[in-house]
Amino acid sequence: MLTKVFGMNENKIMRQMGAILSAFMVFFYIGIGIFLIFIFDSNLTTLSRPVLVIFGSVCIFYGLYRAYTTYLNIVNLFFRSDDEDE
């Protein structure tokens, strides 16, 4: 009740911070995927090249999925008012 009266919603602020962190994690996952596929030398590890490509591909696809869900989350939290229902 108090948060409605004074316009403060700590839960929304925490969700906004989580959305920003999620945006940074998108770059991390896509960056790791690109690094494993194109840059990392397979001679430095016991993992073979196909395993690195598969894991890098999974990281890139997961990063793209996170990008989509983060985009939806950011649009909901930052660009829509609290009064709008989904």
N, CA, C and O atoms as a GROMACS GRO file, in nm:
protein
  344
    1MET      N    1   0.082  -0.119   0.000
    1MET     CA    2   0.000   0.000   0.000
    1MET      C    3   0.087   0.126   0.000
    1MET      O    4   0.061   0.220  -0.074
    2LEU      N    5   0.189   0.126   0.082
    2LEU     CA    6   0.275   0.243   0.093
    2LEU      C    7   0.349   0.271  -0.037
    2LEU      O    8   0.371   0.387  -0.072
    3THR      N    9   0.386   0.166  -0.107
    3THR     CA   10   0.459   0.187  -0.232
    3THR      C   11   0.370   0.249  -0.338
    3THR      O   12   0.418   0.326  -0.422
    4LYS      N   13   0.241   0.219  -0.337
    4LYS     CA   14   0.149   0.281  -0.433
    4LYS      C   15   0.129   0.428  -0.401
    4LYS      O   16   0.119   0.510  -0.492
    5VAL      N   17   0.123   0.462  -0.273
    5VAL     CA   18   0.098   0.601  -0.232
    5VAL      C   19   0.215   0.691  -0.269
    5VAL      O   20   0.195   0.800  -0.322
    6PHE      N   21   0.337   0.646  -0.242
    6PHE     CA   22   0.453   0.730  -0.264
    6PHE      C   23   0.520   0.706  -0.399
    6PHE      O   24   0.618   0.773  -0.430
    7GLY      N   25   0.471   0.612  -0.477
    7GLY     CA   26   0.527   0.586  -0.608
    7GLY      C   27   0.659   0.511  -0.604
    7GLY      O   28   0.733   0.511  -0.702
    8MET      N   29   0.688   0.449  -0.493
    8MET     CA   30   0.813   0.372  -0.481
    8MET      C   31   0.781   0.225  -0.496
    8MET      O   32   0.687   0.173  -0.435
    9ASN      N   33   0.858   0.161  -0.576
    9ASN     CA   34   0.842   0.017  -0.592
    9ASN      C   35   0.981  -0.045  -0.600
    9ASN      O   36   1.039  -0.054  -0.709
   10GLU      N   37   1.033  -0.087  -0.487
   10GLU     CA   38   1.167  -0.143  -0.483
   10GLU      C   39   1.176  -0.270  -0.566
   10GLU      O   40   1.281  -0.299  -0.623
   11ASN      N   41   1.069  -0.344  -0.572
   11ASN     CA   42   1.070  -0.467  -0.652
   11ASN      C   43   1.093  -0.435  -0.799
   11ASN      O   44   1.166  -0.507  -0.867
   12LYS      N   45   1.032  -0.329  -0.848
   12LYS     CA   46   1.051  -0.290  -0.987
   12LYS      C   47   1.195  -0.245  -1.011
   12LYS      O   48   1.253  -0.276  -1.115
   13ILE      N   49   1.251  -0.173  -0.916
   13ILE     CA   50   1.390  -0.130  -0.930
   13ILE      C   51   1.483  -0.250  -0.935
   13ILE      O   52   1.577  -0.253  -1.015
   14MET      N   53   1.459  -0.349  -0.852
   14MET     CA   54   1.542  -0.470  -0.853
   14MET      C   55   1.526  -0.545  -0.986
   14MET      O   56   1.624  -0.598  -1.038
   15ARG      N   57   1.405  -0.550  -1.039
   15ARG     CA   58   1.385  -0.616  -1.168
   15ARG      C   59   1.453  -0.540  -1.280
   15ARG      O   60   1.504  -0.601  -1.374
   16GLN      N   61   1.456  -0.406  -1.272
   16GLN     CA   62   1.527  -0.326  -1.372
   16GLN      C   63   1.677  -0.352  -1.365
   16GLN      O   64   1.743  -0.362  -1.469
   17MET      N   65   1.731  -0.361  -1.244
   17MET     CA   66   1.874  -0.392  -1.229
   17MET      C   67   1.905  -0.530  -1.284
   17MET      O   68   2.009  -0.551  -1.346
   18GLY      N   69   1.815  -0.626  -1.260
   18GLY     CA   70   1.834  -0.760  -1.314
   18GLY      C   71   1.830  -0.762  -1.465
   18GLY      O   72   1.903  -0.838  -1.529
   19ALA      N   73   1.745  -0.678  -1.524
   19ALA     CA   74   1.738  -0.671  -1.670
   19ALA      C   75   1.866  -0.613  -1.729
   19ALA      O   76   1.913  -0.659  -1.833
   20ILE      N   77   1.924  -0.514  -1.661
   20ILE     CA   78   2.050  -0.457  -1.710
   20ILE      C   79   2.162  -0.559  -1.697
   20ILE      O   80   2.243  -0.573  -1.789
   21LEU      N   81   2.168  -0.632  -1.586
   21LEU     CA   82   2.268  -0.736  -1.570
   21LEU      C   83   2.250  -0.845  -1.675
   21LEU      O   84   2.347  -0.898  -1.727
   22SER      N   85   2.127  -0.877  -1.705
   22SER     CA   86   2.098  -0.978  -1.807
   22SER      C   87   2.147  -0.932  -1.944
   22SER      O   88   2.192  -1.015  -2.024
   23ALA      N   89   2.139  -0.804  -1.972
   23ALA     CA   90   2.190  -0.752  -2.099
   23ALA      C   91   2.341  -0.771  -2.109
   23ALA      O   92   2.393  -0.804  -2.215
   24PHE      N   93   2.412  -0.750  -1.998
   24PHE     CA   94   2.556  -0.774  -1.998
   24PHE      C   95   2.588  -0.922  -2.015
   24PHE      O   96   2.686  -0.958  -2.080
   25MET      N   97   2.505  -1.008  -1.958
   25MET     CA   98   2.528  -1.151  -1.970
   25MET      C   99   2.507  -1.199  -2.114
   25MET      O  100   2.569  -1.296  -2.156
   26VAL      N  101   2.420  -1.132  -2.189
   26VAL     CA  102   2.402  -1.164  -2.330
   26VAL      C  103   2.534  -1.148  -2.404
   26VAL      O  104   2.574  -1.236  -2.480
   27PHE      N  105   2.602  -1.036  -2.381
   27PHE     CA  106   2.732  -1.014  -2.446
   27PHE      C  107   2.834  -1.117  -2.401
   27PHE      O  108   2.918  -1.160  -2.480
   28PHE      N  109   2.828  -1.156  -2.275
   28PHE     CA  110   2.920  -1.256  -2.223
   28PHE      C  111   2.901  -1.391  -2.294
   28PHE      O  112   2.999  -1.449  -2.342
   29TYR      N  113   2.778  -1.440  -2.302
   29TYR     CA  114   2.751  -1.569  -2.365
   29TYR      C  115   2.787  -1.569  -2.513
   29TYR      O  116   2.849  -1.663  -2.563
   30ILE      N  117   2.749  -1.464  -2.583
   30ILE     CA  118   2.781  -1.458  -2.726
   30ILE      C  119   2.933  -1.444  -2.745
   30ILE      O  120   2.989  -1.503  -2.838
   31GLY      N  121   2.997  -1.368  -2.659
   31GLY     CA  122   3.142  -1.353  -2.668
   31GLY      C  123   3.216  -1.483  -2.641
   31GLY      O  124   3.312  -1.515  -2.711
   32ILE      N  125   3.173  -1.558  -2.541
   32ILE     CA  126   3.234  -1.689  -2.512
   32ILE      C  127   3.214  -1.783  -2.630
   32ILE      O  128   3.306  -1.856  -2.668
   33GLY      N  129   3.095  -1.782  -2.688
   33GLY     CA  130   3.069  -1.869  -2.803
   33GLY      C  131   3.158  -1.836  -2.921
   33GLY      O  132   3.214  -1.926  -2.984
   34ILE      N  133   3.171  -1.708  -2.952
   34ILE     CA  134   3.257  -1.666  -3.063
   34ILE      C  135   3.403  -1.700  -3.033
   34ILE      O  136   3.476  -1.745  -3.121
   35PHE      N  137   3.444  -1.679  -2.908
   35PHE     CA  138   3.581  -1.710  -2.870
   35PHE      C  139   3.611  -1.860  -2.886
   35PHE      O  140   3.715  -1.897  -2.940
   36LEU      N  141   3.520  -1.944  -2.840
   36LEU     CA  142   3.544  -2.088  -2.849
   36LEU      C  143   3.543  -2.138  -2.993
   36LEU      O  144   3.619  -2.229  -3.027
   37ILE      N  145   3.460  -2.081  -3.077
   37ILE     CA  146   3.451  -2.130  -3.215
   37ILE      C  147   3.566  -2.078  -3.301
   37ILE      O  148   3.627  -2.155  -3.375
   38PHE      N  149   3.596  -1.949  -3.291
   38PHE     CA  150   3.687  -1.889  -3.388
   38PHE      C  151   3.828  -1.860  -3.335
   38PHE      O  152   3.923  -1.857  -3.414
   39ILE      N  153   3.844  -1.838  -3.206
   39ILE     CA  154   3.972  -1.789  -3.156
   39ILE      C  155   4.050  -1.893  -3.076
   39ILE      O  156   4.171  -1.907  -3.094
   40PHE      N  157   3.982  -1.966  -2.989
   40PHE     CA  158   4.050  -2.056  -2.896
   40PHE      C  159   4.124  -2.166  -2.971
   40PHE      O  160   4.070  -2.227  -3.064
   41ASP      N  161   4.247  -2.192  -2.930
   41ASP     CA  162   4.330  -2.295  -2.992
   41ASP      C  163   4.302  -2.428  -2.923
   41ASP      O  164   4.318  -2.440  -2.802
   42SER      N  165   4.262  -2.528  -3.000
   42SER     CA  166   4.227  -2.658  -2.943
   42SER      C  167   4.350  -2.734  -2.896
   42SER      O  168   4.337  -2.836  -2.828
   43ASN      N  169   4.470  -2.688  -2.930
   43ASN     CA  170   4.592  -2.753  -2.882
   43ASN      C  171   4.619  -2.722  -2.736
   43ASN      O  172   4.700  -2.791  -2.672
   44LEU      N  173   4.554  -2.621  -2.681
   44LEU     CA  174   4.576  -2.582  -2.542
   44LEU      C  175   4.492  -2.662  -2.443
   44LEU      O  176   4.508  -2.646  -2.322
   45THR      N  177   4.405  -2.746  -2.491
   45THR     CA  178   4.315  -2.821  -2.404
   45THR      C  179   4.304  -2.965  -2.452
   45THR      O  180   4.346  -2.999  -2.562
   46THR      N  181   4.247  -3.049  -2.367
   46THR     CA  182   4.225  -3.188  -2.406
   46THR      C  183   4.096  -3.205  -2.486
   46THR      O  184   4.071  -3.312  -2.540
   47LEU      N  185   4.016  -3.100  -2.493
   47LEU     CA  186   3.892  -3.108  -2.570
   47LEU      C  187   3.924  -3.096  -2.719
   47LEU      O  188   4.010  -3.019  -2.760
   48SER      N  189   3.853  -3.174  -2.798
   48SER     CA  190   3.876  -3.169  -2.942
   48SER      C  191   3.802  -3.050  -3.003
   48SER      O  192   3.717  -2.988  -2.939
   49ARG      N  193   3.836  -3.019  -3.126
   49ARG     CA  194   3.777  -2.904  -3.196
   49ARG      C  195   3.625  -2.917  -3.210
   49ARG      O  196   3.555  -2.818  -3.188
   50PRO      N  197   3.570  -3.034  -3.246
   50PRO     CA  198   3.423  -3.043  -3.256
   50PRO      C  199   3.351  -3.015  -3.124
   50PRO      O  200   3.242  -2.957  -3.124
   51VAL      N  201   3.409  -3.056  -3.012
   51VAL     CA  202   3.347  -3.029  -2.883
   51VAL      C  203   3.346  -2.878  -2.855
   51VAL      O  204   3.247  -2.826  -2.805
   52LEU      N  205   3.453  -2.810  -2.888
   52LEU     CA  206   3.458  -2.665  -2.869
   52LEU      C  207   3.356  -2.594  -2.958
   52LEU      O  208   3.293  -2.497  -2.915
   53VAL      N  209   3.341  -2.641  -3.081
   53VAL     CA  210   3.244  -2.579  -3.173
   53VAL      C  211   3.102  -2.603  -3.124
   53VAL      O  212   3.018  -2.513  -3.129
   54ILE      N  213   3.075  -2.723  -3.076
   54ILE     CA  214   2.939  -2.753  -3.024
   54ILE      C  215   2.909  -2.667  -2.902
   54ILE      O  216   2.802  -2.607  -2.893
   55PHE      N  217   3.003  -2.662  -2.808
   55PHE     CA  218   2.980  -2.582  -2.688
   55PHE      C  219   2.971  -2.433  -2.722
   55PHE      O  220   2.889  -2.362  -2.664
   56GLY      N  221   3.053  -2.386  -2.814
   56GLY     CA  222   3.046  -2.246  -2.856
   56GLY      C  223   2.914  -2.214  -2.924
   56GLY      O  224   2.858  -2.106  -2.904
   57SER      N  225   2.863  -2.308  -3.004
   57SER     CA  226   2.734  -2.289  -3.070
   57SER      C  227   2.620  -2.282  -2.968
   57SER      O  228   2.529  -2.200  -2.980
   58VAL      N  229   2.627  -2.369  -2.869
   58VAL     CA  230   2.525  -2.367  -2.763
   58VAL      C  231   2.530  -2.233  -2.690
   58VAL      O  232   2.425  -2.176  -2.659
   59CYS      N  233   2.649  -2.183  -2.660
   59CYS     CA  234   2.661  -2.053  -2.594
   59CYS      C  235   2.602  -1.941  -2.679
   59CYS      O  236   2.534  -1.852  -2.626
   60ILE      N  237   2.628  -1.944  -2.809
   60ILE     CA  238   2.575  -1.840  -2.897
   60ILE      C  239   2.422  -1.848  -2.903
   60ILE      O  240   2.355  -1.745  -2.894
   61PHE      N  241   2.367  -1.967  -2.920
   61PHE     CA  242   2.222  -1.980  -2.926
   61PHE      C  243   2.156  -1.941  -2.794
   61PHE      O  244   2.049  -1.880  -2.793
   62TYR      N  245   2.219  -1.978  -2.683
   62TYR     CA  246   2.165  -1.938  -2.553
   62TYR      C  247   2.174  -1.786  -2.536
   62TYR      O  248   2.084  -1.724  -2.479
   63GLY      N  249   2.282  -1.727  -2.583
   63GLY     CA  250   2.296  -1.581  -2.578
   63GLY      C  251   2.189  -1.512  -2.660
   63GLY      O  252   2.136  -1.408  -2.619
   64LEU      N  253   2.155  -1.567  -2.776
   64LEU     CA  254   2.048  -1.510  -2.859
   64LEU      C  255   1.912  -1.523  -2.790
   64LEU      O  256   1.830  -1.431  -2.796
   65TYR      N  257   1.889  -1.637  -2.726
   65TYR     CA  258   1.764  -1.656  -2.650
   65TYR      C  259   1.757  -1.555  -2.536
   65TYR      O  260   1.652  -1.494  -2.514
   66ARG      N  261   1.869  -1.538  -2.463
   66ARG     CA  262   1.872  -1.441  -2.354
   66ARG      C  263   1.853  -1.300  -2.407
   66ARG      O  264   1.790  -1.217  -2.341
   67ALA      N  265   1.905  -1.270  -2.526
   67ALA     CA  266   1.887  -1.138  -2.585
   67ALA      C  267   1.740  -1.111  -2.611
   67ALA      O  268   1.690  -1.001  -2.584
   68TYR      N  269   1.669  -1.210  -2.664
   68TYR     CA  270   1.526  -1.194  -2.691
   68TYR      C  271   1.447  -1.173  -2.562
   68TYR      O  272   1.365  -1.081  -2.554
   69THR      N  273   1.472  -1.257  -2.462
   69THR     CA  274   1.396  -1.244  -2.336
   69THR      C  275   1.435  -1.115  -2.262
   69THR      O  276   1.351  -1.054  -2.197
   70THR      N  277   1.561  -1.075  -2.272
   70THR     CA  278   1.604  -0.950  -2.209
   70THR      C  279   1.540  -0.831  -2.277
   70THR      O  280   1.499  -0.736  -2.210
   71TYR      N  281   1.530  -0.835  -2.409
   71TYR     CA  282   1.464  -0.727  -2.482
   71TYR      C  283   1.319  -0.712  -2.437
   71TYR      O  284   1.273  -0.601  -2.411
   72LEU      N  285   1.248  -0.823  -2.428
   72LEU     CA  286   1.108  -0.817  -2.382
   72LEU      C  287   1.100  -0.764  -2.239
   72LEU      O  288   1.011  -0.684  -2.207
   73ASN      N  289   1.191  -0.807  -2.155
   73ASN     CA  290   1.192  -0.764  -2.015
   73ASN      C  291   1.222  -0.615  -2.004
   73ASN      O  292   1.157  -0.545  -1.926
   74ILE      N  293   1.318  -0.566  -2.080
   74ILE     CA  294   1.352  -0.423  -2.077
   74ILE      C  295   1.238  -0.338  -2.129
   74ILE      O  296   1.210  -0.232  -2.073
   75VAL      N  297   1.173  -0.382  -2.235
   75VAL     CA  298   1.059  -0.307  -2.288
   75VAL      C  299   0.948  -0.300  -2.184
   75VAL      O  300   0.887  -0.195  -2.165
   76ASN      N  301   0.922  -0.411  -2.116
   76ASN     CA  302   0.818  -0.412  -2.012
   76ASN      C  303   0.853  -0.324  -1.893
   76ASN      O  304   0.767  -0.254  -1.841
   77LEU      N  305   0.977  -0.328  -1.850
   77LEU     CA  306   1.014  -0.258  -1.728
   77LEU      C  307   1.043  -0.110  -1.749
   77LEU      O  308   1.014  -0.029  -1.660
   78PHE      N  309   1.099  -0.072  -1.862
   78PHE     CA  310   1.143   0.065  -1.881
   78PHE      C  311   1.051   0.149  -1.968
   78PHE      O  312   1.045   0.270  -1.950
   79PHE      N  313   0.980   0.088  -2.060
   79PHE     CA  314   0.904   0.166  -2.158
   79PHE      C  315   0.754   0.150  -2.149
   79PHE      O  316   0.681   0.208  -2.230
   80ARG      N  317   0.707   0.074  -2.054
   80ARG     CA  318   0.562   0.061  -2.034
   80ARG      C  319   0.530   0.107  -1.893
   80ARG      O  320   0.606   0.083  -1.800
   81SER      N  321   0.416   0.175  -1.880
   81SER     CA  322   0.379   0.223  -1.747
   81SER      C  323   0.325   0.107  -1.664
   81SER      O  324   0.291   0.001  -1.717
   82ASP      N  325   0.318   0.129  -1.534
   82ASP     CA  326   0.269   0.025  -1.443
   82ASP      C  327   0.120  -0.002  -1.461
   82ASP      O  328   0.071  -0.109  -1.425
   83ASP      N  329   0.048   0.096  -1.516
   83ASP     CA  330  -0.096   0.082  -1.530
   83ASP      C  331  -0.136  -0.008  -1.646
   83ASP      O  332  -0.247  -0.062  -1.647
   84GLU      N  333  -0.047  -0.024  -1.744
   84GLU     CA  334  -0.079  -0.107  -1.860
   84GLU      C  335  -0.075  -0.254  -1.823
   84GLU      O  336   0.023  -0.301  -1.765
   85ASP      N  337  -0.180  -0.325  -1.856
   85ASP     CA  338  -0.182  -0.470  -1.833
   85ASP      C  339  -0.138  -0.540  -1.959
   85ASP      O  340  -0.158  -0.490  -2.069
   86GLU      N  341  -0.078  -0.658  -1.942
   86GLU     CA  342  -0.029  -0.733  -2.058
   86GLU      C  343  -0.140  -0.815  -2.118
   86GLU      O  344  -0.118  -0.886  -2.217
   0.00000   0.00000   0.00000
